[in-house]
């Protein structure tokens, strides 16, 4: 039996993990929704107002200027101040916005196809095509640039001949139309794939400073996870004789994976002179507790095998490869772990299907 305090900790951590995952999904969905549909709306709304005086939002323009513009400017300056320590300044921010604009059309198309529940094949860009080759995307950028330019010219003319609150409404929409025009021009420039100056490449080159501490945590926690999973399947192999060969294979592989991570950790510590003291693996504990909870090893095997753990450890191994390869460590054996986890997943699926069919 699992102690009650461990069960309580497991429930709390599971709930915390669920909330964290939900927030990640919401944040990701909002980002891609913003890059696609909301970008199109953000371009069309001020353009239509400036040219035809048709508005989609009714709010006191002076209140908007007083409340929103300071927040917009402060958040932008605060973001740049924080990111400045990583060499990310206003220029990089503007390029980032331009790249988001480049992605707006294909992401919007993908969103529409997703809504329609249809699949769209990926078409590879023809090789040897120079910058003179224009695609539907370049046409889209030019149309947006022409639309925004016309809206700004017409809107400026209308603003001059307008007074009162309506004048400030024109000012607000002229600001956003100008903002999107700059983004569209940047996006068009970026889409031409012009040669990048060498000094610009050096400015944005990846820095791996501090990555060794991330690798230290990955390896330390990976060892812990693999050893617990190995012990779990060794115990299951003893109790469930009909599947003992498969379960023992998974257990032996997991124990071997722990040894591989242990050797890699030793190499990292020798090369970088790091200490494992203070390494926190609490974020892995919900998965560990899923294994610990299986106190009744003689019960329903379908409830005692954890395919999710094998999927997680495959992703885990890929993270180790990506991280440790940047640090010059030998990750050949870790590539084997990825393949092992794929095999484990299939083996456990077969056991699960057999157990289900038996019942």
Phi, psi and omega in degrees: 000146179271132179307147183298325182292328176290322177297317180296316178299319180299317179296317180297316181291324176298317179296318180297318179296320180298317178296317180299316179295320179299316179296322177298316180296317180296316180297316179295317179297318180296318182301310183289330175294322178293318181295331185260266189299315183294331175294316178298316178297318180297332178278316186287321186302305179293328181295315180295321179294314183296326183269325187237359181059034175258119184250153181248351181219129181250113179207150179299117186296325179294318177299319178299314180297319184289321186270316190274314185303315177299321179295317179299312182292319181295314181297322178295313180294322180295318178298314180294325179295320180290315184283347181300330180292344178257013180076020181255103183249198182297321180298314179295323178298316180294319176298320178300316179296322178296320178294321176299322178294321177303322183281348189299315182291307179299325179291321177296317178298317178297322179296317180296317178295325178294317179299321180281359180057042179237152179260140178238126182292150178274126181252122182285139177294131181303137180286150177080012180274126183273185183288347180281350181282118180257137180245182178298332180291318177296321176299319178299315180298317182293322177297316179296318179298316179295318180299312182293322178297315179297319180296320180294317180295311180295317180296320177297320178296316179294323181295322180298325183261023181231151179225175177074205182297330181297328178298317180291328175297320177295320180299315180298313182289330174294322178299310183291324177296321178293320178301311181291331177295318177298317179296319180294319178295318177296317179298318179296317178299315181294322183294340179286348178055047178291154180303138181268127179302147182299322181294328177291323178297317180295325182295325185254013180297145184291135175254134180254020179295127180088354182293332182298329178290325176295318178296322179300316179292317179303312184290317180299314181288327177297320177299314180300313182297311183297322180293321179291318178297319179299313180299322180297312183284333172299318180293318178296322180297327179289327186270320185256086186298326184294338179242016188298322182297314180292315181296322179292324178299316179297319180296315181295320177297317181296319177296321178293323177298320178298321179292323178296314178297324181294317178294321179294321177297319178298319178296318180296317182293323178292320182287324188249353179064043184263159177243143180273358180294134178085002178288128185256123179244020181300329182292344177269351191295326177305322179288322178296318183291331174303324179282316182298325183298335184286069183283328182269086184288344179268004182279203181296118183296331179300332179269353187253355176253145189234092179296325181301327179295322180290321176297316180297318183289334174292314176297321179301315181296322179294324176296319178298317179298312182296321183283309186288332178295329178289341182261007177078018180271153180280113185246022181300315182293330180292328175299325176294327178298319180302315180294320178300316182295325176297318178295317180302317181300315180293320179297316180291326176296320178296317178299315182298318180293323178293318179296318180294318179295324180296320180284000000 
